[in-house]
C-alpha cells in the first residue's frame, strides 16, 4: 500500500482563477456621469460638492505635473544663463569694437 504513489497517475490541480481587469478611466467616467446627473437633478449634498471640488483640484495640480513644469522652467532658465555667459565671454575676448558692429547690424 505504501507504493501506491508509484502506480497512481498524478492529477492536475485546477484553480478557479478569473483575472480582473481594472479600467481607471472607465471608473472615473462613470463617477462623473453620476455626478452630472445629480447636478442636473439638483440632488447633490454638500459633502458630494466638496468631494467633487477636491477631485477637480487634485486633477489640476498633481505632484507629477508640478514637478515636470518646474523642471522644464529650470532647464529653460539654465539655457538662458549659459547663452548669456557665452555671449558675455565672446564680447569680453573680442573687445568692445566687435560689440558695436554686432549691435549696429542687429538694429
Secondary structure per residue as TSV (DSSP state, phi and psi in degrees):
chain	resnum	aa	ss	phi	psi
A	1	X	-	360.0	-29.4
A	2	X	T	-72.9	-19.7
A	3	X	T	-92.5	13.9
A	4	X	H	-66.5	-28.9
A	5	X	H	-65.3	-19.4
A	6	X	H	-77.0	-29.4
A	7	X	H	-101.1	-16.4
A	8	X	S	-89.8	124.6
A	9	X	-	-71.8	146.1
A	10	X	-	-77.9	139.7
A	11	X	-	-97.9	146.0
A	12	X	-	-72.7	142.5
A	13	X	-	-83.2	137.0
A	14	X	-	-114.7	136.1
A	15	X	-	-121.0	142.4
A	16	X	-	-96.9	69.4
A	17	X	-	-102.9	120.9
A	18	X	-	-117.3	115.4
A	19	X	-	-66.8	143.5
A	20	X	-	-99.8	141.5
A	21	X	-	-112.4	123.6
A	22	X	-	-109.0	119.1
A	23	X	-	-112.3	102.2
A	24	X	H	-65.0	-38.6
A	25	X	H	-63.8	-44.0
A	26	X	H	-64.0	-40.8
A	27	X	H	-65.5	-41.6
A	28	X	H	-67.0	-35.9
A	29	X	H	-64.5	-41.3
A	30	X	H	-66.1	-38.3
A	31	X	H	-63.4	-42.3
A	32	X	H	-64.5	-40.3
A	33	X	H	-61.2	-44.6
A	34	X	H	-61.6	-42.2
A	35	X	H	-64.9	-42.3
A	36	X	H	-70.5	-31.5
A	37	X	H	-68.5	-36.3
A	38	X	H	-67.3	-36.2
A	39	X	H	-64.5	-43.4
A	40	X	H	-65.8	-33.0
A	41	X	T	-92.5	2.3
A	42	X	T	55.5	47.4
A	43	X	-	-111.7	11.6
A	44	X	-	-79.3	137.1
A	45	X	-	-91.1	171.6
A	46	X	H	-64.9	-38.4
A	47	X	H	-64.3	-40.0
A	48	X	H	-67.0	-37.2
A	49	X	H	-63.9	-43.4
A	50	X	H	-63.0	-44.0
A	51	X	H	-63.2	-39.1
A	52	X	H	-64.6	-41.9
A	53	X	H	-64.5	-43.3
A	54	X	H	-62.6	-41.3
A	55	X	H	-64.3	-38.8
A	56	X	H	-68.4	-37.6
A	57	X	H	-68.4	-41.0
A	58	X	H	-62.2	-38.8
A	59	X	H	-66.6	-34.8
A	60	X	H	-76.3	-36.5
A	61	X	S	-120.8	61.2
A	62	X	-	-77.7	158.0
A	63	X	H	-66.6	-36.5
A	64	X	H	-66.6	-42.7
A	65	X	H	-65.7	-40.9
A	66	X	H	-62.1	-43.6
A	67	X	H	-66.5	-40.4
A	68	X	H	-63.3	-43.7
A	69	X	H	-63.3	-42.2
A	70	X	H	-67.5	-36.7
A	71	X	H	-66.2	-42.5
A	72	X	H	-62.8	-43.6
A	73	X	H	-67.0	-37.7
A	74	X	H	-68.6	-35.6
A	75	X	H	-64.8	-42.0
A	76	X	H	-63.3	-42.2
A	77	X	H	-61.7	-41.2
A	78	X	H	-64.9	-42.8
A	79	X	H	-63.4	-38.3
A	80	X	H	-65.5	-42.6
A	81	X	H	-64.7	-40.9
A	82	X	H	-64.0	-42.7
A	83	X	H	-62.8	-42.1
A	84	X	H	-64.9	-41.2
A	85	X	H	-66.9	-39.5
A	86	X	H	-64.7	-41.4
A	87	X	H	-65.1	-43.0
A	88	X	H	-62.8	-42.2
A	89	X	H	-65.3	-37.9
A	90	X	H	-62.2	-47.4
A	91	X	H	-68.4	-31.4
A	92	X	H	-68.0	-41.8
A	93	X	H	-79.5	-29.0
A	94	X	H	-93.6	-7.4
A	95	X	-	92.4	170.3
A	96	X	H	-76.2	-26.7
A	97	X	H	-61.9	-38.6
A	98	X	H	-65.4	-35.5
A	99	X	H	-63.6	-43.4
A	100	X	H	-61.5	-42.9
A	101	X	H	-69.2	-37.9
A	102	X	H	-67.9	-42.1
A	103	X	H	-65.4	-40.0
A	104	X	H	-64.4	-37.4
A	105	X	H	-68.3	-36.2
A	106	X	H	-70.4	-37.5
A	107	X	-	-88.6	360.0
